[in-house]
Amino acid sequence: METSIQLGSEARWASRMLSATPSPSGLKVTEPPSSDVLESAAEALDGAPFVGDDIGDALRGAGEGSGGEVQDLGRGGAGAAHDLADLLGLVVFGLPAALLLLWAVPPRVRRVRRLNAAARVLALPSEERRRLVAMRAAFSLPYGALLAYTRDPLGDLEAGRYDALVRAELDQAGLRPPPQ
């Protein structure tokens, strides 16, 4: 009775080894029986007639010679697979992401600096600055763009009505008008 129980556990281990089952972290590989399990199976078979001693000796030899080495090789292979997965993740995601950042971030930083400099210049509103910004808008923006803000851009400049021209120049530069 004891012999069949021991052999049954060995058969279950063999069937688990042949059918690795998926788990959340990848394949779950069950560990081979320890040398203690093989030793107890060998002791159970020692008393069997005709071949008991030979099978027992073979099980003892299997437990001594390969159990620890197979476990170490399995763990080493799993560790190497995880290292390879980390490296592939870095190459497939990290490298393109870094290149994209190197391509996209510097122009944005330059634009933010330009906008901050323009905002500082326009932060101290004076009538002379407003006139200069209105002149810049009247002389540099396309006439069609100015017509979206005022009917007579040059007439407004001549009459001292700078609000529409200043708003046009600020919109063109990507700035909001300063609070009044």
Helices and strands as residue ranges (DSSP letters): H 2-18, E 21-23, E 26-28, H 35-46, H 52-65, H 67-89, I 90-94, H 95-123, H 127-140, H 143-147, H 153-159, H 163-173
